[in-house]
Amino acid sequence: MTSIDHNLIPDSLDSYWMPFTASRKFREAPRFIVGARGMHYEDSTGHQVLDASAGLWCVNAGHYRERINDAIAAQLSKLDFAHSFNSGHPHAFNFANRLVPHFPAPLNHVFFTNSGSESVDTALKIALSYHQVRGQGSRQRLIGREKAYHGMGFGGLSVGGLVKNRQSFGMLLPGTDHIRHTHDPERNAFSRGLPKHGAELADDLQRLVDLHGAATIAAVIVEPVAGAGGVFLPPEGYLQRLRDICTANGILLIFDEVITAFGRLGAASAAEKFGVVPDIMTTAKGITNATVPMGGVFVSDEIYDTFMSIEDPGVEFSHGYTYSGHPVACAAGLATLEIYEEENLFARADELADTWMDTMLSLQGEPGVIDIRTLPLIGAVELAPRPGAPMQRGTDVAKRCYEGGVWVRNIGDTLVFSPPLIISEEEIAQLFSVVRAAVQATS
Ligand SMILES: Cc1ncc(COP(=O)(O)O)c(C=O)c1O
């Protein structure tokens, strides 16, 4: 890699409080990433590693895309910032017009945010407010799912289902509840693609409808493929069943597609991939290839039109962020979208489907591998925890992978994979051969 400054190592590590980090452990052996090109990162020692996670499920078109960089620079030289509160600049409208056709009808309107967490909180607020506008203000309950990750805002955390994230922050939002998760290794371990068993788990929503009453429930939010909890794929038929229960009970269905949108599953969205259309869809991450923070919440015509027909001509939805529709983010997003379109990257995961799933599943039988979950281009290899030392084995395997030239993320004892969509078949082979060696070397 060229033009990388290796002299950036900080004098002190005290001022910056790192997110989701064991900071004291990090300080014992800090690792600094200083450059990125294509499929690879380079650290401050000059070691290059293949990026097996697309950053954090976000650099879908690969690193250092000059077209995006140039668009950002060009935008900064024309209009660095203008807000969108009762005001407008063309870039947000133009970007929205280009984005919306990629998502299934009737999701024809997008509200811009700056992150996945903001997208989720925005979606939950749209749901609550929509019912209120329609005179159904009793619909205030928000339903999530166990093991779900919806970001770290209070809304997303409240419908989220990861105990470690939830337990430090008190009671969270009142009136939330959770349906059962879909992870069922006894029936579905080592599935190729979607698991066969578990569509009936969607009926757990019916249980909550029967418990609370449909007229109290505003929305259900799920990740179509759960990512940050450890990659859990929806059983065949599960999402459609959720859709049907929502429709029958006047409940809005929200798909949190912060990870799955923008090509991760071989289509612009999981909704398109699975043929199940929600009422609201949250996105972020791949929307700008992670170059500039941005998110977008897509809503149906029915929801948008309901707000636009409020009699009072004032603000229809009292919500927004200083940087909603930031011109630089829009420029980055537009250039990103052009890359996705021209390189046909939303179809890339399907092209790699057999290589991806076969190579991943070839790790079955390696020592300590207790499950593999794979769907192009996402997946997880779950390892048996060491007795009395949960999460250690996963951490050690990930460390060995890094030394072997592949940066793999472990969520506890589960190794998770979501490489940039530009990955080649040879790189897939290389990635999992390094993983195999690391797993074999780590008991
Ligand atoms: C499904 C989902 N929703 C929301 C978020 C939160 O996104 P952010 O970290 O941009 O706030 C994430 C992040 O990984 C996610 O995976």
The ligand as a Gaussian input file, in Angstrom:
#p B3LYP/6-31G(d) Opt

LIG

0 1
 C      -28.825000      -4.684000      12.764000
 C      -28.135000      -3.490000      13.326000
 N      -28.852000      -2.434000      13.708000
 C      -28.275000      -1.337000      14.215000
 C      -26.911000      -1.255000      14.340000
 C      -26.285000      -0.028000      14.916000
 O      -25.589000       0.673000      13.948000
 P      -24.582000       1.826000      14.386000
 O      -23.433000       1.166000      15.053000
 O      -24.233000       2.477000      13.069000
 O      -25.317000       2.758000      15.277000
 C      -26.119000      -2.330000      13.946000
 C      -24.657000      -2.283000      14.068000
 O      -23.953000      -3.232000      13.836000
 C      -26.744000      -3.479000      13.434000
 O      -26.041000      -4.552000      13.082000

